[in-house]
Amino acid sequence: MYNSILVPIDISEDSLTHMVIPFVQAHTALNTAKVHFLTVIPSLPYYSSLGLAYSVEMPKIKEFQHAALAKLDEIVKQFKIPADKIQTHAVTGSPKDQILKLADTIDADLIIIASHKPDISTYLLGSNAAAVVRHAKCPVLVVR
């Protein structure tokens, strides 16, 4: 049924990861879909919003990506999916933009994404999951 499934993972939110595990397992158990796990590292504007100087205090992006990918690889083991069906990605940028970009690149048939329960800030500002639902070219399963 599915050939390519994208699963964005926030490596800092273990509770969200645990919520999506059974859904990913259910959607991969009966087919040969390749599962792409993605984690996104916020880009430079995020650091400046924290008051960090770019040239002096900003950690090296490549080091962050390497560390994020290592953590993602550990998290992915919890899904118990055969290694030949898995690909991991760590990129820098806006989570919603990078999720949509990778979905297009891999020609995703399905995106499975965890989301917090909505609150007033989500209604006013939107969320990454909401943006993905609005703009994805494939079905999106939002897990709460």
N, C-alpha and C positions, 0 to 999 in steps of 0.2 A: 504494500500500500504506500509506504513512504520510502524514498531513496536517500533523503538528506534531512536530518533533523538538527536544528540549532537550539542549544540550551545555554543561555547566558547565565553565568554564575557570579554572584557578588561574593568574593572570597572572604569578605569581612562579616558576612551574615550567615552563620551556620544554620540558624533556624529556617531561613528561606531555602537553603540547599536541601535540608532534610524534608521539606515539604514537597519538592519536585521529584525526589528519587522514585517513589512508586509510579508516578505518571510516566517518567522516562522509561522505566523498566517495562511498564505495560505496553508502551508504544514501540518498543524495540524487540520485545520477546517474539513476536510473530512475523517479523520480516527481517530483511537484510540491510536495513537503513544504516548509513554512516551517521554517527552522532558527533556533531561538532560542539565542543564545550568552549565557551568564550568568557574571558574575564577582561574588563576594561579598566585601565588605570586613568584616572582623571588627568587632563592636560594642564599646561602651564597656568591658565587663568585660575585654576583651583588653588595652586600654591600661592599665587599673589593674593587671593582672597583670605588666606591664612596669615598674611603679613610676611611671608618668606621672600627673601630676595632671590632672584633667578640665578645670578652668577655665583653667589657665595654659598647660600644655604640649600639650594634646590638639589635634591638627590639626582643622580644620573638616571635618566629614563631607561636606558638599556639594563641597568642593574635592577631597577624596579620591575621591568618586564620579565627578566630572568627569574627573580624571586617570586613574582606573581604566577608565572607559568609552573614553577616547581610546586607551589602551594595548590594550584589548580590540578596538577597531576595527582597529588595526594587526595584531594577531594573526589576526583573522578573515580578513584578506586572503590568508593562507597557505593557506586552505582552498579557494580558487578556486571559490567558489559564487557564482552571479549575485546581485547586490545586491538584486534584488527578492524573493529567497527568504530574506533574512537579516534578523533583528532582534536587536539587542544590548541587554543589560540589565546595569546595575551597581547592586547593592543592598547594604545594610548589615545585618548580623545573623549568625546561626549558619549556616554553609554548608549543612549538611544540611536545616535548617528552610526556608531560602530556596529551595533547589533543589526541595524537595517542594511548597512554596507556589506557585512559578512553574509547576511541572508541572501542578498543578491549575488554575491560572488560564488557562493556554494550552491546556488539555485535551490534554496531550502524549500521543502514541501510542508514543513511544520516548524513553528517556533514554540518551545515550551518555556515559559518564564514565570518565576515566582513574583508575587507582589504583596506588599503590606496591605492590610485592610485600609480602605480609604479614610482619610480624615479631612479636616477643613483645608489644610495646606495642599493636599492632593487635588481637591476640587478647584482651588484657586490657581495653582501653578502647574498642575498636571504631574505625571510621573513618567518614568522611563517605560514602564509596562504600558501605560495608556498611550504614549506616543508610538510605541511599537505596534499596538493594536490598530491605531488609526492609519499608520503609514505602511505597514507590511504588505507585501504582494502575495503572501501565503497565509493559511490559517494560523492563528495564534491561540495557544491554550494558556490561559492565565490561571495559576494555581494560588489559592489563598488558604 
